[in-house]
Amino acid sequence: MYDHLQGEVIEKLGSRAVLRVHDVGYELRVSLSTASLLVPGTQTVLFTILHVTDGMPMLLGFATRSERELARKLLATSGVGPSTALSILSHYSAPELVQAIATSDIAALKRVKGIGQKTAERLCLELRDSVRKLDIAPVDARTMTPLSAADEDAVLALLTLGYSEKEAREKLGKARGKRKELAMASTEELVRAVLQS
């Protein structure tokens, strides 16, 4: 029904955001990675899914089409609802999630709160083939450990500067490898280090 919404970010609180489009405020549930890109008072585009549970409609919003496509796959899996799907997408980037499912990395999926052994196995079994067909670049399995909050924020900031997610993560990893003083660096310091490299 809705492919995307373009408008002003009015409010953002955790996994909830309000987008004003032509004087109408739309409430959306978003992943934490998408939420971190939203700045109240600025214009943005969110790709959407209208999900209906027990007759109650809910709009889900995503910063990228690839994140939305993964959400659709997750929601089609038995036992996975909107909250669980958004939790998974908050924990891992789209390429990391594709890597985990495609390689049946049960342990990685179980790191997400609310995902147990059976659900992790079901995700791998039901989605292994379909996620490989998505136009999402794979990542090295060694990058599957979740990044720190500062690292994730730095990656998201680099995305807004025109870097691809893969490129941003690679450059951030190289910058950290070259400069040990970045171990406790802030988001701004990490972004500056990447831009200077």
Phi and psi in degrees as a GROMACS rama.xvg file:
@    title "Ramachandran Plot"
@    xaxis  label "Phi"
@    yaxis  label "Psi"
@TYPE xy
-113.01  127.763  TYR-2
-88.3593  -45.669  ASP-3
-158.011  162.259  HIS-4
-125.058  136.505  LEU-5
-124.027  123.114  GLN-6
-177.62  -164.006  GLY-7
-93.2527  134.311  GLU-8
-74.2697  115.516  VAL-9
-93.2742  -38.0085  ILE-10
-153.126  147.954  GLU-11
-146.014  128.298  LYS-12
-147.368  104.018  LEU-13
60.6785  -119.55  GLY-14
-97.5895  19.2429  SER-15
-119.222  136.843  ARG-16
-140.37  151.325  ALA-17
-121.075  125.993  VAL-18
-116.821  124.591  LEU-19
-93.5996  119.93  ARG-20
-123.491  113.356  VAL-21
49.1582  54.0598  HIS-22
68.7067  11.8207  ASP-23
-116.031  127.895  VAL-24
-92.791  119.653  GLY-25
-102.516  126.089  TYR-26
-90.3101  128.525  GLU-27
-128.232  146.599  LEU-28
-92.8708  133.055  ARG-29
-133.484  160.039  VAL-30
-75.8167  162.239  SER-31
-65.9612  -31.2378  LEU-32
-67.3217  -39.6819  SER-33
-69.0851  -42.1268  THR-34
-58.2215  -37.495  ALA-35
-67.3119  -17.2114  SER-36
-88.873  -12.9748  LEU-37
-87.8252  128.741  LEU-38
-121.631  114.636  VAL-39
-52.049  135.377  PRO-40
93.902  -5.79276  GLY-41
-109.362  161.782  THR-42
-86.7011  144.002  GLN-43
-153.212  169.277  THR-44
-121.502  130.264  VAL-45
-121.228  129.241  LEU-46
-82.9442  135.725  PHE-47
-120.995  157.986  THR-48
-131.166  128.311  ILE-49
-94.3451  109.131  LEU-50
-108.87  131.037  HIS-51
-116.478  121.464  VAL-52
-123.776  123.111  THR-53
51.7991  40.7008  ASP-54
78.5334  0.310042  GLY-55
-103.081  113.764  MET-56
-76.7104  146.753  PRO-57
-142.945  131.346  MET-58
-94.6414  127.073  LEU-59
-106.874  137.057  LEU-60
-120.764  143.242  GLY-61
-137.39  142.102  PHE-62
-71.9123  -27.8209  ALA-63
-130.632  156.813  THR-64
-65.0008  -36.255  ARG-65
-64.8061  -38.4138  SER-66
-65.3668  -39.6598  GLU-67
-65.1593  -41.8838  ARG-68
-62.907  -39.7422  GLU-69
-64.8141  -39.7514  LEU-70
-60.6262  -41.0012  ALA-71
-61.5933  -40.7315  ARG-72
-64.2116  -44.5534  LYS-73
-63.0124  -43.6453  LEU-74
-67.105  -22.7177  LEU-75
-80.7755  -6.67608  ALA-76
-87.2757  134.099  THR-77
-57.2167  130.272  SER-78
87.9765  -0.613399  GLY-79
-110.323  115.072  VAL-80
-104.488  -175.868  GLY-81
-56.6405  -43.6245  PRO-82
-63.1706  -42.9833  SER-83
-67.5068  -42.8107  THR-84
-60.3586  -44.9687  ALA-85
-68.1409  -32.6702  LEU-86
-65.0912  -42.9917  SER-87
-62.9035  -44.7628  ILE-88
-74.4558  -15.055  LEU-89
-80.8883  -28.643  SER-90
-83.8699  -38.9582  HIS-91
-127.542  146.66  TYR-92
-70.9798  165.497  SER-93
-56.4888  -48.1901  ALA-94
-62.0958  -38.6564  PRO-95
-65.6886  -39.6567  GLU-96
-67.635  -41.5837  LEU-97
-59.4018  -43.0307  VAL-98
-61.0902  -44.7031  GLN-99
-63.3943  -44.5524  ALA-100
-71.1256  -44.3474  ILE-101
-64.3424  -30.0992  ALA-102
-101.473  8.75425  THR-103
53.9826  45.8002  SER-104
-82.5248  80.3849  ASP-105
-58.9721  -41.5305  ILE-106
-60.6169  -40.8334  ALA-107
-64.3461  -43.278  ALA-108
-66.6557  -34.3735  LEU-109
-71.8248  -10.9966  LYS-110
-71.0262  -17.2662  ARG-111
-80.6348  129.793  VAL-112
-58.4504  130.371  LYS-113
93.9989  -6.69424  GLY-114
-102.696  114.169  ILE-115
-99.3847  -174.785  GLY-116
-58.0376  -48.3454  GLN-117
-65.3867  -43.0048  LYS-118
-65.8046  -41.5246  THR-119
-61.5843  -43.2468  ALA-120
-64.8825  -40.4256  GLU-121
-64.2124  -41.6456  ARG-122
-59.5959  -44.9896  LEU-123
-67.1615  -43.0469  CYS-124
-66.1621  -45.4242  LEU-125
-82.0898  -26.8562  GLU-126
-111.108  -6.62796  LEU-127
-51.3824  -49.6364  ARG-128
-73.4341  -41.1078  ASP-129
-70.6912  -34.5664  SER-130
-70.6251  -26.7821  VAL-131
-66.9413  -24.156  ARG-132
-83.5615  -12.5668  LYS-133
-71.8309  149.437  LEU-134
-83.96  66.0656  ASP-135
-128.71  121.429  ILE-136
-64.2221  134.895  ALA-137
-70.9088  161.261  PRO-138
-120.735  161.586  VAL-139
-65.9152  134.774  ASP-140
-58.108  -25.1523  ALA-141
-68.9858  -15.6163  ARG-142
-92.2034  9.1986  THR-143
-71.4065  -17.606  MET-144
-68.3131  135.171  THR-145
-59.0145  141.437  PRO-146
-76.2686  160.885  LEU-147
-68.7755  166.843  SER-148
-60.7874  -40.3695  ALA-149
-64.6589  -40.6555  ALA-150
-64.1988  -45.5118  ASP-151
-61.4211  -42.948  GLU-152
-64.7523  -37.1569  ASP-153
-65.719  -42.2501  ALA-154
-60.9685  -45.1093  VAL-155
-64.0627  -37.7279  LEU-156
-65.5858  -39.0357  ALA-157
-68.4171  -31.9449  LEU-158
-61.5088  -40.3161  LEU-159
-69.5425  -19.1256  THR-160
-90.2798  2.31865  LEU-161
106.159  -2.9245  GLY-162
-75.4398  149.558  TYR-163
-77.2641  161.793  SER-164
-62.8111  -42.7818  GLU-165
-60.6769  -46.1179  LYS-166
-64.4477  -42.1141  GLU-167
-61.5212  -45.0678  ALA-168
-66.163  -40.6678  ARG-169
-63.8647  -45.7593  GLU-170
-66.6066  -36.6279  LYS-171
-65.2123  -43.0654  LEU-172
-61.7997  -41.193  GLY-173
-66.7824  -40.6771  LYS-174
-63.2975  -41.9972  ALA-175
-65.3222  -37.5512  ARG-176
-66.4609  -34.3252  GLY-177
-82.2625  -29.9776  LYS-178
-125.052  102.176  ARG-179
-65.9662  -22.4747  LYS-180
-69.3025  -9.58456  GLU-181
-83.1479  1.5788  LEU-182
-55.6459  -38.0256  ALA-183
-116.04  27.6621  MET-184
-72.6023  153.074  ALA-185
-80.5037  170.916  SER-186
-57.4165  -45.6132  THR-187
-61.7472  -41.0501  GLU-188
-66.7432  -37.137  GLU-189
-66.8067  -44.6434  LEU-190
-62.5182  -43.533  VAL-191
-61.6726  -40.2984  ARG-192
-63.2712  -40.5372  ALA-193
-66.2122  -43.7002  VAL-194
-66.3098  -27.9072  LEU-195
-86.4581  -13.7757  GLN-196
